[in-house]
Structure formats: C-alpha cells, structure tokens
Amino acid sequence: MNSLVVYFSRVGENSVNGKIEVIEKGYTEILALQIAKKTGSHVFKLEPVNPYPRDYQECVKRAQNEGFVDYLHDDFKVDDYDVIFLGFPNWWRSYPRIVATFIKNNNWIGKTIIPFCTNEEGAFGIGESELKASVKGAIIKEGFAERGTNVTNCEDKLDAWLKRVF
C-alpha cells in the first residue's frame, strides 16, 4: 500500500487561546510530520503561489476573500498513492481554499482519504462533510482533529487513531 501525507500549514502570527502569537512551524505541519513518521508515508506540502501574509489580520482578510482559484505552486497528482492523509487547519469551519483547489485538481476514484485537521476550537466544523461531497469515488475514513496548541502532546490519541484507520 502506497501512502501519502498531503497538508497545508501556515506560519506567522496565529490566534492562540484568544491572543496573537508568532509560530515558526505550523501546527498542521507538526501533526503531518508525526503521521508520516508513524506510517512511513511520503509527504507533500501544499504551497500557494503567493504565500499567505505572516500578519494574522492580513491573512484573515485574504483568506476570507478567496474563492476556488488555481493558485497552487505545484499541480501535484495523487495517482501513485492508494491512501492519502489530507491535513489542514480549520478556517471558518472548513478547509482553506488551497486545499479545495488541490481536491478539485485530482481524481479520487478508488482512493482512501484519511483527513486530519488542527484548530483552536470547532474540530472539523463542516470540513469533513464538504470533503465527502468533493471527493466522489473515494473512501473517507474517520478523521483526526486536534487543537493546534496540543499537537506536540497528543501522541497517545494519535497512535490510537492511526491504529483504527491505517
């Protein structure tokens, strides 16, 4: 079985427990790399053509106005993989539009998708239901959601989830 961890993560100012703090490694990236190490999966990081601002308020403004535009830096295809762990931060109760573009640009028939997300509250929001509607022909397994500030302290929970889904 050929597996892949695909994720989008952002660094810079972030809302942490209601305060703005600077993070130099994105929470979703930390979690993605843990999953890849534990499963032996390949890794691919989704990168926008124009990076998101490090300033939190500027990033919020940009992200709120994004539609479904093709702004991925690399048009990566999942053709060679059977299982895809798909990771993202929860933005406005769903996944960022860069993830939506990646989903739109791939054929998901016969693939198994295992979603994971980081958040400050709200877990997946409507992200899992939007994902199910967007990846016709794929099997979607139980997702894993964790508070961003807890990604370095959730190993037991992560291991139990991976045991169930992989």
Secondary structure, 3 states (H helix, E strand, C coil): CCEEEEECCCCEEEEECCEEEEECCCHHHHHHHHHHHHHCCEEEECCECCCCCCCHHHHHHHHHCCCCCCCECCCCCCCCCCEEEEEEECECCECCHHHHHHHHCCCCCCCEEEEEEEECCCCCCCHHHHHHHHCCCCEECCCEEEEHHHHHHCHHHHHHHHHHHC
